């Protein structure tokens, strides 16, 4: 696929995906969603890539959906993309974004500026969110007469807690980077000039770990994050643990440890 709204490059053992509509603060479109899904799938199929970083070109990360190309087009009676009417959260029908991200190799958001609307909801399922000191976040849906999408009403509560998530969604106000970090909306805040360096370093660190086990850990976090039955949680862990015992990665790690100890 030839990309028109994003850039894709490989750096060491990581893939770097850049939202590339800087003249519109990287406003989201259904085409961008399909290109992102294709790029992430490509990275997942590349055995030399261990993790993925996503950032934005220019001053913004993602200013939400392109209002003219999405909302106004829909109001005019046309579908703005590939059957977004049947898709989840305005996504094209062929893009199951949350499933794609949670089943993907580890993926990190490097938020370089404003992330509002779908600009924030699409990164909430990511494994790590790193923001620059200039980043801002807003759940603007209420201001547009809309409700949140992409299971963000779930992920936001998981990250921030019920009260803070409620206030953010119901007020629709902007949250600056410092407040976002204190409320656990983001994991790290760093100076703008080292944002990408930090994100890629973290991706390379994570990507050095065995891919099968990384996927298993993500699966457990997805399934057990809200599991109230601890027996069920343990059974899921035990099932995957038994699989790990048979893997080459586990055997090699044990042999390496014993060799160093002797």
N, C-alpha and C positions, 0 to 999 in steps of 0.2 A: 504494500500500500504506500502511495506517495502522500506524505503528510503536508497539509496546508495550514494547520492551526497549531502544530506542536513541532518541537525539535527532539531528535533522539540521538544520543551518542553513548559510547561506552568509555568508561574511565576505570582503569585497573580491572577489578573484579565486580564493578557496579555498572548499572545503567542509569543514565541521567536523562530524564524527560523534562522538557521545558515547555510550558504553555506559551504560545508565541503569537499573541495578538496584542502587542504592547500598545498600539494606537487606541485600543479599547480596554486597556487595563486587563487584558486577557479574559474578556467576557466569554462565558461558556456558551457553546452551541451544541446541538445534537451531533454535528460533524466532529467537533472536538471530542465528544464522548466516544465516538466510534474509533477515532484515531488513537485516543488514550488506551482504549481497550485492546486495540491491535498492538500497540507498543508494549504494553505490560505483558500481553501474551507472548510476544516475541522474546522479551527478556526472560520470561519463565521457561521458554523452550531452549534457551541458550545455556548450556552447561557451564560455560566459563563465567557466567554472571551469578553472583551470590545474593545481591540485594539491589533495590531500586530507590532512586531519589527523584522526587518531583518538585520543581520550582517554577517561578514565573519570570518571563522576560520583562525588562523595564522596571517601572516603579511599583507596579502592583502584582499581587499573586493571582487573584481572580476576582473580578468585580461582580460576581454573580452571573446570572443568565443574561445574555444579550436581549434587552427588552424588546427591541424592534423585531429581531429575527426569531424570537421564541414567543413571548407573550402576545405581542400585537399580531403576529402571523396567526396564532391560534384563535385570537378574538375575531380575526377576519375570516375565519372558517377554514383555514388551511392547516395541515399538520406541518410543523416546522422541521420535522426530521423523518426518520425511518420508523413510522408507526409509533410515535411517542405517546399517543393516546392509550395504547395497550401496554406500554412499558412501565417500569417502576420509577416514580418520581420524575416523570418527564423525560427519562432516558429513552433512547431508541429501544424498540422491543427486543432486539438481539443483544442488548447489553444489560447483564445482571451485575450491576456495579458492586454492590456489597459482597456478593458471592465471589466475584472476581478478586476483590482486594483481600478478603479473608482467606482465600485459597492460594493467593499469590506468594511468591518469595517475599521476604521482609521488605516493606516499603515505607519510606520516610518522606514526610513533607518538609520542605525547606521554604517557609513562608516569608517572602521578602517584602511584602507590602500588604495592602488591603485584601482581606479574604472575607467576602460577604455572601450571603445566600448559598447557592450551590458551591461557591468557592470555599466555604467552610464545611458544608455537609458532606462533600465528596471526599474530604480528607479525614473525617472523624473515624472511619474504620481503619485508617492507617495504623501501623504499629508504633510509630514515633512521630511526633510533631515538634519541629524545631522552628523557632520564629526569630526574626531579626528584631532589634529594638524598635524599628519603625513599623512593625506589623500591627494591623488592627483587624478585629473580628466582629462580625455582626450577623445576627439571625434576623434579617430584614423582612422575613416572610409576612409578618403581621402588618408591616407598613405597606405591603403590596396587596393586601387582601388575600393572602395565601397561608398555608400551613407548611411546616417543615416536611422534608422528604428524605429518602435514602436511609431510613431507620435512624435518622439523626435524633429523634425524640428518645430513642434508646441509648445511643452512644453518648449523647450529651449528658444525660443523667449519670451514666457510668463514669464519665470523666469528672464532672463538676459537682455531682450531687443534685438532689431534686430541687432544692430551693434556688440555688444559683442558676440551674438550667431553666427553671420556670421564669425567673426574673429576666434572663437574657432573651428568651423566646417571646415573652409577653410584652416586654418594653421595646424590643427591636433596636436597642441602643448599641453603639459601637464600644468595644472593649479594647483598650490598648494592650500592648504586649506584656507590660509588667503585671497588670491585673489578670491577664490570661494565664500567666505562669502561676500566680498565687492561687488562682481558682482551679488549677490543674487542667485547664482547657488545653494548654500546650505543656510539653515536657521540659523544654529548655528555651531560654532566650539568650541570644548572643549578639555581639556587635554586627552591624550590617556587613562589614568588610570581611568577616570570617564565617558568614552563614553557610555558604556553599562548601567551604573547606571543612567545616564542622560536620555538616550532614554527610558528605562523601566519606569522611574519616570514620564516622559511625557506621555507615553502610559497609565499608570495607572491613571493619572490625567484625560486624555481624556476619558478613558474607564469607568469612574464613571458616565458619562453623559448618558442619555437615548439613547439606540441603534437606535430606529426608527427615532428619530430626527437627530442623527448623520448621518444616511444614507441620510436623506432628505437634510441636509446641503451640503453633498458631491455632491448630485445630482444637487443642485442649482449652486454650484461652477463650476461643469463640464459644465452645460448648459449655464450659464450666464457669464462665464469668458470672453468670446469673443463676447457676444451678443451686437450688436450696437443699436437694437431697445429696448429702455427702457420700452416701454409698454409691450412688450413680456416678458422682464425680470420680471416686476412687476406681470404679470399674472401668471407666474410660481410660484413666491413666494406666491402670494395670494391663489393659489390652494392648496399648501402644508400647508399654514398657517391655512386655514379652516379645513384641516384634523387634524392638531395639536390640534385645539380647542376641538376636540372630544376625544382626547386620555387620557388614564389613567395617563400617565406621566405628562401631563400639569395640569390636575386637582389636582394631588397630590402635585405638586410644588406650586400651588396657595394656597392650604389648608395649606401647611407647612409654607409659608410666612405669611399668616394671623394669624396662631397660634403663631408664633414668635413675631408678631407685637402687639398682644393683651395682 
